[in-house]
Amino acid sequence: MWQTFTTTLRRALPTKWELLFVLFVACYNTVFSLAPWRTLLFWLLVPLVYCFIVFVIAVLPEHVDSRKLAFITGFFLVISFLWTVYKNGGVVNFSGWRTFRLTLPFFVSTTSAAFFTYFFLYAYNQHVFWAELFSLVSLLLTQSRGPILGLAMAFLYGGVNLYWFIALTAFIVYAIPYTLREFVGPYAFYTQRFHIWRAAWDMFVMRPFSGVGFATFPLALKVYSHPFLFQFFPFNHAHNILLQLLAELGIAGPVVFIILLKNIYRTFPPADTKNGLFLRMALVSYLGRNIFDVTP
């Protein structure tokens, strides 16, 4: 396993010039950050997260025990449901906006939605019906548009049969009322995506080269956004990966992201293998989801 990881890591290593560029951006971004120590800590975590992703790719099995995968997804589905009931004070409520949560407190609903999206894609790749079903139900209960969009994009990329096309269409139709409610509801245009996207763009315009600092978006939002925004939602990121990178890292942010993504992509198995197709579908899903949200 470690030999496989080492071999995969070698393929994922950026070139010397890419490493120097990332190092320069990290130092520059830290020095001019609104919160230097917090920014430094996150930059130190970047290599660890990068190696973890490479490790997962390296050890991903070609075939899995369908019963185990179904058990894992079903287990998380039940635990998530119990956690939701606990957070709602013992009340079962399926009509609320994003009430379904994963068991760990720092995994909020949209993160659990992304988690189950990848579970669904892997189960779909392995043709494991129950794991697919549990993941689909979990995604349905999160009522989150980002993972729904990501899943749809992944299916369009990987191809989908009639059965899953019907299921996905019903899935999206189910989400439409919640999407419309957000756009037409009270204060929607002032408290939702458009407002926070504008705030993120303002951060970039004010600090185009250094950004406000890695993981300092919530702090900068209090300066560059309208105060009443926080009366409705605890926004802590830009809800768009490109704007998030521009706001926190400046113009070099997207370049660093592409460098890391390019080298991770090099570790993918061939596209005509199961894992190769799954990883490419997961990447498309990740990028699609991050049009409306931000997942590390």
Buried (B, 14 or more C-beta within 10 A) or exposed (E): EEEEBEEBBEBBEBEEEBEEBBEEBBEBBBEBBBBBEBBBEBBEEBEEEBEEBBBEBBEBEEEBEBEEBBBBBBEBBEBBBEBBBEEEEEEEEEEEEBBBBBBEEEBBBBBBBBBBBBBBBBBBBBEBEBBBBBBBBBBBBBBBBBBBBBBBBBBEBBEBEEEBEEBBEEBBEEBEEBEEEBEEEEEBEEBBBEBBBBBBBBBBEEBEEBBBBBBBBEBBBEEBBEEEBBEEEEBBBBBBBBBBBBBBBBBBBBBBBEBBEEBBEEBBBEEEEBBBBBBBBBBBBBBBBBBBBBBE
